[in-house]
Amino acid sequence: MEATRKKLFNDGWKFTKQSIGTSLSDINGSKVEWREVELPHDWLIYDTENLYETGEGWYKKSFAVESKEKQRIQLYFEGVYMNSTIYINDKEVGTWTYGYSSFCYDVTDYITKGINTIMVRVKHESPNSRWYSGAGIYRNVWLITTDEVRVVEDSIYLTTDGQGGNVKVQAEIYDATVESSLQTEGSKDITYLATILDVDQNVVAEKEGTVLLDKATTTYHFDMNVNNPILWDLYTCYRYSFKLQLVLEDQVIDEVTTRFGFRTIAFDPDEGFFLNGEYMKLHGVCLHHDLGALGSAMNVVALERQLRMMKDMGANAIRTSHNMPAVEVMELCDKIGLLVDSEAFDMWELPKTEYDNARFFNDTCGIDVASWVRRDRNHPSLILWSIGNEIHDTHAGPRGLEITKILKSHVLEHDYNENAIVTIGSNYIAWENAQKVADELKHSGYNYGEYLYDEHHEKYPDWIIYGSETTSTVKSRGIYHFPAHTPILTHDDMQCSSLDNSAVGWGGKNAEQPWIIDRDRKFCAGQFVWTGFDYIGEPTPYSTKNSYFGLVDTAGIPKDIYYMYQAEWTNYKTHPMVHLLPYWDFNIGQTIDIFAYTNAPEVELFFNGESLGKQVIDHKNGQVLHGEWKVRYAQGTLEVKAYDENGNVVATDTTSSFGEATEIKLTPDRVELTANGRDLSFIEISTVDKDGNYVANARNRMNVNVIGAGRLVGLDNGDSTDYDNYKGSSRRLFSGKLMAIVESTLEEGDITVVVFSKALGDSSLTIHAKKCDNLKEVEGLTVCNDAVCSKGTYNKEEIPVRKIELSLGTNSSQELTKENPTATVQYALCPSDATYGDITWKLVNHSGVKSTIASLEVEGDTCKVTAIGDGEFRVRCMCNNGGEIPQVISDLEFSVTGLGDAIRNPYAFTSASYFNLSNVPLNIVKDGAISGFHERTYIGFSGVDFGSTGTDELILHVGNCGGGPVPIEVWEGMPEQENARMITKVMFGLNGEWDGFKPSNFALPERLKGIKTISFVIQDKIIFGGFEYVKVQKAFERLSALEHDQIYGDTYDIVDHAIQNIGNNVVLEFEDMDFGTEGANKIIIRGKTPNVNNTIHIRFIDKDDKAVNQLIEFPHSEAYTDMEFTLNPMHGVQKVSFVFLPGSVFDFEWFQFVK
């Protein structure tokens, strides 16, 4: 009966895209063009240049109903993004606004016997999300046909006690005859038959009972028991089936089956997390819902591939950030053995973008939570109900706590036995209001709050603490920005380094640090790393296409950092592994940092057979979790060996020098598919040289054609800067690889994939689609041309540059001196017949900032460098490959001695990365800033020439979003050196900068003249961007928002007179604001906001990098309004930052400080 009760309803749909506000009558007009589409469907993924387009998608389908006598007909939508309205036979059935919750309509009264037409309007108004959401009917649709008396959808609620075998059952019966007043015989009894079956469909428990139906919906409860149940855990993944039948007059009139598992969960504030009574650290990852080139359209094969890759890495949990998951997510996590932190919302009442769900939250949060909890509460993988992520309401005022209690009560209404625990992911937990929310829930996730773990564990001993979002390091697969120990966040190529030296200001200084903090605190239940996979949108730190946070790229190819987690989260005794990076093809003589990740206790590196040394890795207590060596590049082979505690080799990895690509290689993950129209093979496209060596930096353009019983549905290389269409048939390799996604049709037969590239010819692969024997897999499903990739318009004949080979000229050296201050460097393009030759040169320091210690002259294919001061710099040669930004970058490092220090101009900004003196290694982040201070740190700059007039005012560029002002000392000379002295000590206040820095001015107690060494002493957790000295007094002038020194963040529009639509995490920085000794105690801001109040964090950072953060609330105003606010007095030179956190919607024209 159940097979006929619920049928897939994905077939026969047509689609048209229209403008917002299109009416039903317009849609019914003859001029509307419809095209067949496959469901699930995401209409935005087809144009990578317009992934956030505003518009309406209309879907329609005709279907026949032979009879509806004594039947009820329902339509169940697993997910429509977003704001959808359902029409049947031109009558409105209902509207469902939230794009991530499932919903069901009883459409019986709208349907007639014969042919019926359903239409679905989907309104996608942008911006409505902080990441790529997709748009359309992106999850499955089901047609449910039942008797007038039926089991209510998602009403079965099962709770087990684990090994005890008890099952508490709740279910609801709906009687349509009562609701429709058709009943004439009064109340009636109905019999239920409840059966529990094991995986082999053997009956292990039965229960029969009678329920009195005297109202439309009747809720009933009973208990059952299974003797010696097999527990669900992460390895057995054992599930039972619960079948409920309704019997009336000896006829089974309804039957529903759901799966569940016997297991227990427990969180202890001191001991952490327990599954079935066994301690377990949560090794989690956050996952967004898109599937890369497939967009948000659900495909269970692609999803399972993602989840299994996480499991293979050693993850045991996922967080569904930041939305209610698809049905398939929960089913697969049950099946595979992954625990789930299921998250509901990214915003509550206070919006983060103009058209997000905050518009509907108050009206719909109750039904959204009911849908979410009722659908998923029986899944054994589920452990946490997260009611929100980074919710501004929890910080803005007491209303956040009120909503927390409301949402908690909604969850517990439907999961009163607490199959999972209510929690939240908070980035505001350092502040009082969010702590009140955490105290209400007791189970609170910390987003980048590791520094609070110990303090809060002592302060709140009954709290469950875990990292709901950690790390946020950024990396591009196969891209290496040397040297490894110089933090480099941004780069000319708009890529991030896979040497784990690209870190954002709010996250970990590298991937190892947050894990070590978690590892060493048993009370911490675990963490969820941001993120398992790259996702479309949020391309921090750039404005490109997709994120850089993932451990795996959008193409589904692991990055090097994937293997760091695998090394820490798996056991070498059962699954030994070692991973070597980087590839081996650089400039002769270039210094290369080599890493090895292994789960074994010892690792050794060999070059051309010669050992370069063993290293011990202490996984339990160590602070460095990888092997590392520095090697001057020469051609050859690197091999790494991992050893167990007895010295036995348990794993090896190798990489060799390679030449130009000569052959295309196709590697499928599966060679046999099922002809069900949805099965997939992920085919990795790469190249090898004449000796069969993988060409790891190849960028050849590949043209893909699929013939036979399959079709090409996606093409992706993981490159965030590549805007070729996901649904195209031509794309370049990125870091040597490209992924083609091939999908079956409904036809059995061979599928041949042919890949062609200029100069390489073509290569082909044949896989097979076998007949689908399970008719349920293809029933209610359509295969059409909509999913097939377009041919597109590309230069299919291009041969991109893969490498710029730099070499020293005759008699040149990388070690420059006073006697030999010059060198020449020549370049050669690889391959030599490359289509492009758009070459540029520059000199940079190790952080990528323009070097001041050498000059550059370019002539033809040669550049001449002349040293002018001691230190180190890099010659950088770049090729754009016909694009707007450099794609191929080659560096060669130089050192200079004997010339003395280069003179510095103190009246221009001096990047912190220009330091040449320090007492400890320093961490360079975005825009050349320094962060990650963990001890008293000296940062020195020699040769600062203040001239004969001098200065008595200093500007420090700092980011401080910590707990309060921080001291920064300014010294002449370096502390602890002879004749060094402290000039001043300043306190730098909060400025809300978590991702960068802003300037702050400070008056000096004396005038500085002549050439000096200046140093800064910092020991607090801030971002030090650099310094400069002020020539122009501007602190009390009226300053336009457009006069900012720097602006960055998620959303804002720059217009001729203002910055408008300022949204999430936007920061405006104003440097060299000298408030003098008299100071400023007021500010006038001209702006407007549709919010009731728009919180603005004004962060003041003085020249000592001490930050002060002050809050103002700008009230609602329709027109630009001047508002005056009182401040705590600010003095001296400050870098002023206006920080707009999630929920902001603000138009900013100007401001002026007042004495």
Buried (B, 14 or more C-beta within 10 A) or exposed (E): EEEEBBBBBBBBBBBBBBEEEBEBEEBEEEEBEEEEBBBBBBBBBBEBEEBBEBBBBBBBBEBEBEEBEEBBBBBBBBBBBBBBBBBBBEEEBEBBBBBBBBBBBBBBEBBEEEEBEBBBBBBBBBBBBBBBBBBBBBBBBBBBBBBBBBBBBBBBBBBBBBBEBBBBBBBBBBBBBBBEEEBEEEEBEBBBBBBBBBEEEEEBBEBEEEBEBEEBEBEBEBEBBBEEBBBBBBEEBBBBBBBBBBBBEEEEBBBBBBBBBBBBBBBEBEEBBBBBEEEBBBBBBBBBBBBBBBBBBBBBBBBBBBBEBBBBBBBBBBBBBBBBBBBBBBBBBBBBBBBBBBBBBBBBBBBBBBBBBBBBBEEBBBBBBBBBBBBBBBBBBBBBBBBBBBBBBBBBBEBBBEBBEBBBEBBBEBBEBEBBBBBBBBBBBBEEBBBBBBEBBBBBBBBBBBBBBBEBBEEBEEBBBBBBBBBBBBBBBBBBBBBBBBBBBBBBBBBBBBBBBBBBBBBBBBBBBBBBBBBEBEBBBBBBBBBBBBBBBBBBBBEBBBBBBBBBBBBBBBBBBBBBBBBBBBEBEEEBBBBBBBBBBBBEBBBBBBBBBBBBBBBBBBBEEEEBEEBEBEBEEBEEBBBBBEBEBBEBBBBBBBBBEEEEEBBBBEBBBBBBBBBBBBEBEBEEBBBBBBBBBBBBBBBBBEEEBBBBBBBBBBBBBBEBBBBBBBBBBBBBBBBBBBBBBBBBBBBBBBBBBBBBBBBBBEBBBBBBBBEBEEBEBBBBBBEBEEEEBBEBBBBBEBBBBEEBEBEBEBBBBBBBBBBBEEEBEBEBBEEEBBBBBBBEBBBEEBBBEEBEBBBBBBBBBEBBBBEBEBEEEEBBBEBBBBBBBBBBBBBBBBBEBBBBBBBBBBBBEEBEBBBBBBBEBBBBBBBBBBBEEBBBBBBBBBBBBEEEBBBBBBBBBBEEEBBBBBBBBBBBBBBBBBBBBBBBBBBEEEEBEEBBEBBBBBBBBBBBBBBBBBBBEEEBEEEBBBBBBBBBBBBBBBBBBBEEBBBBEEBBBBEBBBBBBBBBEEEEEBBBBBBBBBBBBBBBBBBBEEBBBEBBBBBBBEBEBBBBBBBBBBBBBBBBBBBBBBEEBEEBBEBEBEBEEBBBBBBBBBBBBBBBBBBBBBBBBEE
